[in-house]
Amino acid sequence: MSTLVIVGAQWGDEGKGKITDYLAETADVVVRFQGGNNAGHTVEVGEKQYKLHLIPSGIIHGHKENIIGNGVVFDPEAFFKEVAYLQGMEVPITPKQLMVSDRATVIMPYHKVLDQLKEKARGKNDIGTTGKGIGPAYTDKVDRSAIRVCDLMHPAVLQEKIHMALAEKNPYIQKVLGGEPLDEEALFETYLAYGEQLKPFVKDTSVLLYQRIEEKKNILFEGAQGMLLDIDYGTYPYVTSSNTTAGGVASGTGIGPRFIEKAVGVTKAYTTRVGKGPFPTELLGEVGEWIREKGHEYGTTTGRMRRCGWLDLVIVKTAIRVSGLTSLVLTKIDTLAGLKTIKICTGYRLHGKVIDYVPASLEDLAHCEPIYEEFEGWDASISLAKSYEELPVHAQRYIERIEDLLNIQCSIISVGPRRDQTFQKAAL
């Protein structure tokens, strides 16, 4: 493995957590490099199901090093809740197994208040944010006014930064958004206590990662969300506030791009998205509802219903280009079992021209008409398949056509939610 990045090749929810867990078997270190606890990764091992939001999926294996990188916006309250949840699931958590970058931006309570009140103020133009303070925390980071994890260990610095933040944000929360002001002293005491609690977990993770690279350790970088939620290349403004592509690894972990050897994109055998925005292959009738219910397409973090549609290779091709993907993982192909016919979108028709990329303008994307190829479906349940050869022939043809159209290998196939419902088709 050496160094390998896993990213979502659609709008998120592709099964990255499960695939990270699967590949973590041979990893020494698993690293989150962007996003926050707005992510939702579900991993099933035997009869147990783990729902993760902030902590890297490698934690379930035990005896792996798991790192929350500087590109993550870090909520201490959510972190300790997740630690307690995992300990309740008999997952050991120690500072040797779990480390937090001292440079990570801290999500503060005023970020959550701002997130929720601003979303409410948008009315019908709401973005669909989770309300967890992700965007406002990244805003402060770019504005150079953020509180970082290292600041939590320095009382005078923390107190001054909270004072300056509330002097700006409390009037805006009260007078513009109609909310309640936050108490400066209470905030300081709470986050000073979090700093004490966090101390054993906090490290300069850039230095640690470089050491592990020098030691030739296997390092797995785990992305959150998906390519089309990238702040630059996603369906803006219906995106998250970070770079979800493989390019985010270097800035989000503090290691140079030359150390990243492979990038793997995870895609479902169909397409889903949560929230507003154009969705060229969306299925609004019975088939879309059938896929949603059979695939349990409801958000891990929010519980929101996911919109469902046919596999859109224009999206995946864009992910291959932007993230420099070296192979794909195809998940949830078992969900399609039972459909008589299945379609793949191979391109868009926009104003009379055929294009094979996602346009920047949402107005243009809304006018894109999908161009489809149709395939014969497979009736047999494929969830028991342990190898590519055990898949129904029509499922194999579906996969091979995806590979032909994208000129890339589907290296791993997932036929169900459990760890053991995954097999490798080709080398990564």
C-alpha positions in Angstrom: 0.0 0.0 0.0 2.6 2.6 1.1 0.6 5.8 0.8 -2.9 5.7 -0.6 -5.8 8.2 -0.6 -9.5 7.2 -0.5 -11.9 9.8 -1.8 -15.5 9.9 -2.8 -16.2 10.1 -6.5 -19.8 11.3 -6.3 -21.7 13.5 -3.9 -20.6 11.6 -0.8 -22.2 8.6 0.9 -20.4 6.2 -1.4 -19.2 3.8 1.4 -15.8 5.3 2.0 -15.9 4.3 5.7 -16.4 0.7 4.9 -13.7 0.7 2.3 -11.3 2.5 4.6 -12.0 -0.1 7.2 -11.4 -2.9 4.6 -8.1 -1.4 3.5 -7.0 -0.5 7.0 -6.3 -4.2 7.6 -3.0 -3.7 5.8 -2.4 -0.1 6.9 -0.3 1.1 9.8 -1.7 4.6 9.9 -5.2 6.0 8.9 -5.5 9.8 8.5 -8.5 12.1 8.1 -7.5 15.2 6.2 -10.5 17.5 5.8 -14.1 18.1 6.9 -15.4 17.7 10.4 -18.1 15.8 12.2 -20.5 16.6 9.4 -19.2 13.4 7.8 -20.9 10.1 8.4 -19.1 6.7 7.9 -20.9 3.5 8.7 -18.9 0.3 9.2 -20.3 -3.2 9.8 -18.2 -5.9 11.4 -20.0 -9.1 12.1 -23.2 -8.2 14.0 -21.9 -4.8 15.1 -22.5 -1.5 13.2 -20.2 1.5 14.0 -21.3 5.0 13.0 -18.3 7.4 12.8 -18.3 11.1 12.2 -14.9 12.5 13.2 -12.6 9.7 14.2 -10.8 7.8 11.3 -12.4 4.5 10.4 -9.2 2.6 11.1 -9.9 3.0 14.9 -12.1 -0.1 14.8 -9.1 -2.4 14.0 -7.2 -1.5 17.1 -3.4 -1.1 17.3 -3.4 1.2 14.2 -2.4 4.8 14.5 -5.3 7.1 13.6 -4.7 10.8 12.9 -7.1 13.8 12.7 -5.1 16.1 10.5 -4.8 19.9 10.4 -7.2 20.2 7.5 -10.1 19.0 9.7 -12.2 21.4 11.7 -12.3 19.8 15.1 -15.2 19.9 17.6 -13.9 18.8 21.0 -17.4 18.1 22.3 -18.2 15.8 19.4 -14.8 14.2 19.7 -15.3 13.1 23.3 -18.8 12.0 22.6 -17.5 9.8 19.8 -14.7 8.5 22.0 -17.3 7.5 24.7 -19.5 5.9 22.0 -16.6 3.8 20.7 -15.5 2.8 24.2 -19.1 1.7 24.8 -18.8 -0.5 21.7 -15.6 -2.0 23.3 -13.2 -0.2 20.9 -10.0 0.7 22.8 -9.1 4.4 22.6 -5.6 5.5 23.7 -3.4 8.5 22.7 -1.1 5.9 21.0 -4.0 4.9 18.7 -5.6 8.3 18.2 -3.9 11.6 17.6 -5.1 15.1 16.8 -3.1 17.8 15.0 -2.2 20.8 17.1 -2.9 22.9 14.0 -6.5 21.8 13.5 -9.1 24.6 13.7 -11.5 24.3 16.6 -15.3 24.4 16.0 -16.7 26.7 18.7 -20.3 27.0 19.9 -20.7 30.4 18.1 -19.8 28.6 14.9 -22.8 26.3 15.4 -25.1 29.1 16.3 -24.1 31.1 13.2 -24.4 28.1 11.0 -28.0 27.4 12.1 -29.2 31.0 12.2 -27.7 31.9 8.8 -29.3 28.8 7.3 -32.6 29.7 8.7 -32.2 33.3 7.4 -31.6 31.9 3.9 -35.2 30.6 3.8 -35.9 28.9 0.5 -32.3 29.5 -0.6 -30.9 27.4 2.2 -27.8 25.3 1.4 -28.7 22.2 3.4 -25.9 22.5 5.9 -25.8 20.1 8.9 -25.7 23.0 11.3 -22.6 21.7 13.0 -20.5 24.8 12.5 -18.3 23.5 9.7 -18.6 26.5 7.3 -18.2 29.2 9.9 -15.2 27.4 11.4 -13.5 27.3 8.0 -14.5 31.0 7.5 -12.6 31.9 10.6 -9.6 29.8 9.5 -9.4 31.7 6.2 -10.0 35.0 8.1 -7.0 34.2 10.3 -9.1 34.6 13.4 -9.6 30.9 14.3 -8.9 29.2 17.6 -6.6 26.2 16.9 -6.1 23.1 19.0 -2.7 24.3 20.2 -4.5 27.4 21.6 -6.5 25.3 24.0 -3.3 24.6 25.9 -2.5 28.3 26.4 -5.1 29.9 28.7 -4.1 33.6 28.0 -4.2 33.0 24.3 -7.5 31.2 24.4 -9.1 33.8 26.6 -8.0 36.6 24.3 -9.2 34.8 21.2 -12.6 34.1 22.7 -12.9 37.7 23.8 -12.1 39.0 20.3 -14.4 36.5 18.6 -17.4 37.2 20.8 -16.9 41.0 20.5 -17.4 40.5 16.8 -19.9 37.7 16.7 -22.3 38.4 19.6 -23.6 41.6 18.1 -24.1 39.9 14.7 -25.9 37.0 16.3 -28.2 39.3 18.4 -28.9 42.3 16.1 -28.7 40.7 12.7 -29.8 37.1 13.2 -32.0 37.5 16.2 -30.1 34.9 18.4 -28.9 34.9 22.0 -25.4 36.1 22.9 -22.8 33.6 24.2 -21.2 33.9 27.6 -17.5 34.6 27.3 -16.4 33.3 30.7 -18.5 30.1 30.4 -17.0 29.5 27.0 -13.5 30.0 28.2 -13.8 27.6 31.2 -15.4 24.9 29.0 -12.7 25.0 26.3 -9.9 25.4 28.7 -11.1 22.1 30.3 -11.3 20.5 26.8 -7.7 21.5 26.3 -6.6 19.7 29.5 -8.6 16.6 28.4 -7.1 16.7 24.9 -3.5 17.2 25.8 -2.5 13.5 25.6 -4.0 13.2 22.1 -2.4 16.3 20.6 0.7 16.0 18.4 2.5 17.7 15.5 1.0 15.1 13.2 2.9 16.5 10.2 6.2 15.5 11.8 4.8 12.1 12.9 3.5 11.3 9.4 6.8 12.2 7.8 8.5 9.8 10.2 6.1 7.0 9.3 6.7 7.7 5.6 10.5 7.5 6.2 9.9 4.2 8.0 8.1 2.9 4.9 4.8 2.4 6.8 1.6 1.9 5.0 -0.5 5.1 5.3 -4.2 5.4 4.3 -5.7 8.9 3.9 -9.4 8.9 4.4 -11.6 11.6 2.8 -15.0 12.8 3.9 -17.9 13.8 1.7 -17.3 13.5 -2.1 -15.8 15.2 -5.1 -19.0 17.0 -6.0 -19.1 18.6 -2.6 -15.6 20.1 -3.0 -15.5 23.8 -2.3 -13.8 24.5 -5.7 -15.0 21.6 -8.0 -18.3 20.7 -6.5 -21.8 21.9 -7.3 -21.3 25.3 -5.7 -22.9 26.6 -3.5 -24.4 23.2 -2.5 -21.0 22.0 -1.3 -19.0 21.6 1.9 -16.4 24.1 3.0 -13.2 22.1 2.3 -11.3 20.4 -0.5 -12.6 16.9 -0.7 -10.4 15.8 -3.6 -7.1 14.0 -3.3 -5.3 17.4 -3.6 -6.5 18.2 -0.1 -4.3 15.6 1.4 -1.1 17.6 1.2 -2.4 20.8 2.8 -4.7 18.9 5.2 -1.9 16.7 6.7 1.3 18.6 6.2 3.1 16.2 3.8 4.1 17.1 0.3 2.2 15.7 -2.8 5.2 13.7 -3.9 4.6 11.3 -1.0 1.1 10.4 -2.2 1.5 7.3 -4.5 -2.1 6.2 -5.2 -5.6 7.7 -5.2 -8.7 5.4 -5.1 -12.2 6.8 -5.8 -15.2 5.2 -4.3 -18.4 5.2 -6.3 -21.8 3.5 -5.9 -23.2 1.5 -8.7 -25.8 4.2 -8.9 -25.8 7.9 -7.8 -27.2 9.6 -4.7 -27.1 13.1 -3.3 -28.6 14.9 -0.3 -30.1 18.3 -0.4 -30.7 20.8 -3.2 -29.1 21.3 -6.6 -29.3 19.9 -10.1 -29.1 16.1 -10.4 -29.1 15.1 -14.1 -29.8 11.3 -13.6 -32.2 11.6 -10.7 -35.1 9.1 -10.7 -38.3 10.7 -9.4 -40.6 7.8 -9.8 -40.9 4.2 -8.5 -37.5 3.1 -9.5 -35.8 5.9 -7.5 -37.9 5.1 -4.5 -37.1 1.3 -4.9 -33.4 2.0 -4.9 -33.7 4.3 -1.9 -35.5 1.8 0.2 -33.5 -1.2 -0.8 -30.2 0.7 -0.4 -31.3 2.3 2.9 -30.4 5.7 1.4 -30.7 7.9 4.5 -27.9 10.0 5.9 -25.7 8.6 8.7 -25.2 12.1 10.2 -28.6 13.7 9.5 -31.0 10.9 8.7 -32.0 12.9 5.6 -33.5 11.1 2.6 -31.0 10.8 -0.2 -32.1 11.5 -3.8 -31.3 8.5 -6.1 -30.5 8.1 -9.8 -28.7 6.1 -12.4 -24.9 5.9 -12.3 -23.5 9.1 -13.8 -20.1 8.5 -15.4 -19.7 12.2 -16.2 -19.4 12.8 -12.5 -17.0 9.9 -12.0 -14.9 11.0 -14.9 -14.6 14.5 -13.4 -13.4 12.9 -10.1 -10.8 10.8 -12.0 -9.4 14.0 -13.6 -9.5 16.3 -10.6 -8.2 13.8 -8.0 -5.9 11.9 -10.4 -7.5 8.6 -9.5 -5.6 5.4 -10.1 -8.5 3.0 -9.6 -12.1 2.8 -8.5 -14.0 0.9 -5.8 -17.6 0.0 -6.8 -20.0 -0.3 -3.9 -23.7 -1.3 -3.4 -24.0 -3.2 -6.7 -26.1 -5.6 -4.7 -28.8 -2.9 -4.4 -29.5 -3.0 -8.1 -30.2 -6.8 -8.1 -33.8 -7.3 -9.1 -34.1 -4.5 -11.7 -35.0 -5.7 -15.2 -33.0 -2.9 -16.9 -30.3 -0.6 -15.6 -28.9 2.5 -17.1 -25.5 4.4 -17.1 -25.2 8.0 -18.1 -22.2 8.3 -20.5 -22.4 12.0 -21.3 -24.6 15.1 -21.2 -26.3 17.0 -24.0 -26.2 20.7 -23.3 -27.6 23.3 -25.7 -27.3 20.8 -28.6 -23.7 19.8 -27.8 -22.4 16.6 -26.1 -20.1 17.2 -23.1 -18.3 14.8 -20.7 -17.6 17.1 -17.8 -19.6 18.8 -15.0 -20.1 22.5 -15.9 -19.3 25.1 -13.3 -22.7 26.9 -13.6 -25.6 25.2 -11.9 -27.9 26.8 -14.5 -26.0 24.9 -17.2 -26.0 21.7 -15.1 -29.7 22.0 -14.7 -30.1 22.0 -18.5 -27.9 19.0 -19.0 -29.8 16.1 -20.5 -28.2 12.7 -19.6 -27.2 10.3 -22.5 -27.8 6.7 -21.4 -26.7 3.2 -22.2 -29.1 0.5 -21.1 -28.1 -2.9 -19.6 -29.9 -6.0 -18.8 -30.3 -6.4 -15.0 -29.7 -9.4 -12.8 -32.3 -11.1 -10.7 -30.0 -13.2 -8.4 -28.9 -11.8 -5.1 -25.2 -11.2 -5.3 -24.5 -10.4 -1.7 -22.9 -13.9 -1.1 -20.4 -13.5 -3.9 -16.8 -13.8 -2.6 -15.0 -13.1 -5.9 -15.6 -11.4 -9.2 -16.1 -14.7 -11.0 -19.1 -15.5 -8.7 -21.0 -12.4 -9.8 -23.9 -12.8 -12.3 -22.7 -12.4 -15.9 -24.8 -9.3 -16.4 -23.3 -7.7 -13.3 -19.9 -8.5 -14.7 -20.8 -6.9 -18.1 -22.0 -3.8 -16.2 -18.7 -3.4 -14.3 -16.6 -4.1 -17.5 -18.5 -1.4 -19.4 -17.9 1.1 -16.6 -14.2 0.3 -16.8 -14.2 0.6 -20.6 -15.9 4.0 -20.6 -13.7 5.4 -17.9 -10.5 3.7 -18.9 -9.8 2.7 -15.3 -10.0 -0.5 -13.2 -12.6 -1.2 -10.6 -10.1 -2.7 -8.2 -12.5 -3.5 -5.3 -16.2 -4.6 -5.4 -18.6 -4.4 -2.5 -21.7 -6.5 -2.5 -23.1 -5.6 0.9 -22.5 -3.5 4.1 -20.4 -5.9 6.1 -16.6 -6.1 6.0 -16.7 -9.6 4.6 -18.9 -8.6 1.7 -16.0 -7.0 -0.1 -13.4 -8.5 -2.5 -10.6 -7.4 -4.7 -10.9 -7.7 -8.5 -7.6 -6.2 -9.4 -4.5 -4.7 -7.9 -4.9 -1.2 -6.5 
